[in-house]
Amino acid sequence: MTFFDGFDMNAIAYAAPALAPAFHLDKVMIGNLFSIGLVGTTIGGFALGSLGDRIGRRPTIILAVASFGVLALGFALVRSYAALLAVRLVDGIASGGMLPVCWALNIEYAPRRWRATIVTVIMVGYSLGISLAGPIAIWLMPQFGWQSLFVFGGGLSLLAALLLLPTLPESIRYLALEGARPEAVARVLRRLSPAEVPDAAEFVVSDEEGVAKDFRPALLFRDELRWITLLWLAHIFSSMAVFVLATWTPLVLEALGFSRQAGATAGSITAVAGALGGLSLMRFTDHRGAIAITAMPLVAVPVLLIAGLVDLGQSPFFVAVTLIGFFVIGGHFGLHSIAGLFYPSTYRGNGAGWAISVAKIGSIAGPGSQDGCSPPRCRRPTSSPWRRSARRCSSSPSSASARSMPHAAPRDGAGDGARPGAGRRRASMSGRACSASGRRARPRPAKARRPGAGNRRRA
């Protein structure tokens, strides 16, 4: 389930280079397309988390999976930018609402000592969806167009929803707390254990007696839960970093001169590395508690500094991106693994939903942190791609003429066999070059000639 969720939400990152010319989208419009999906996931965490506590985990999950399957198919059929935004928003609601309910369902079946591990394994499916979106995009899009990517994901999501109908059980804790269907609890227990369970048995959740059943947001800040809720702040910044890595990596690498295949491969490698990082952390979280999660971002800091400040070639840079994914996304997995652990079953869906929705504030802010990214027509600099020397193209309306230039503005001597100053003169002649500071290159003023100077020279 989470595989299709991850594939559906992040296929847009690999389709964006094809969507831009098809719908005449600029960088800001693409960023809006990313952000509107995150707005949807924020709404979905609140809405479907509450729905999962009201009608049950099972029907909410099946509804969410079927919804983003249908909406993914609808995304392939739209013909305008406004329709793209609308479908992306509603798709985000279904996708964002499924994760916290999945966490709640699996936490309520897992032994206490394995709960963080179980949630991490769930999120590995999400990362696999992200990582395989790149290779699948490389396979499908050149032959069938960008629409095929969403038809593929939507069709498999609908198939998964059909398979969940006869196989997905309801949470035993939820059923016992509701108290209205003891025969349903007995039926699930018979599937899990060969022991005889009488139909007339009465079931109670002994470790949650006296817990309020009517959810109010104030419950999330009561007693010891207030300290868990403060972890939402860390979740916000972690979500921002992960969003930038997962969504913008293909576009940024392509903008820096790497091939589209290399960008998609880097995005997939980052997602796989993050999943491995989460798997390596999960047992420490179960044994040592939430404090174990802090190790991952602390180790990521020097790797980020090296990638940002040291001149790296393509291969070392890919290694650095892999390590960044391992530690940054792996730490994000750790935060996910504890998001729903400490809330009671009566409002676990709400608690996890609020956690993931508040965290999306960071993801929504992520595109705003990318205002300095180079558009695809800029040439990749010879130094590290993340340094300030990466050049930006002018965004004025007449910049279309620069798109036809094979190299928008090489630095002095940067081109093969270029003479010193040649790049500057070419920028002056075109008036549309990418300068090192991102400003429009100004043409050099012509020197004034004295009257009669040319005649004396000919004489």
Secondary structure, 3 states (H helix, E strand, C coil): CHHHHHHHHHHHHHHHHHHHHHHCCCHHHHHHHHHHHHHHHHHHHHHHHHHHHHHCHHHHHHHHHHHHHHHHHHHCCCCCHHHHHHHHHHHHHHHHHHHHHHHHHHHCCCCHHHHHHHHHHHHHHHHHHHHHHHHHHHHHHHHHCCHHHHHHHHHHHHHHHHHHHHHCCCCHHHHHHHCCCHHHHHHHHHHHCCCCCCCCCCCCCHHHCCCCCCCCHHHHHCCCHHHHHCHHHHHHHHHHHHHHHHHHHHHHHHHCCCCHHHHHHHHHHHHHHHHHHHHHHHHHHHHHCHHHHHHHHHHHHHHHHHHHHCCCCHHHHHHHHHHHHHHHHHHHHHHHHHHCCCCCHHHHHHHHHHHHHHHHHHHHHCHHHHCCCCCCCCCCCCCCCCCCCCCCCCCCHHHHHHHHCCCCCCCCCCCCCCCCCHHHHHHHHHCCCECCCCCECCCCCCCCCCCCHHHHHHC
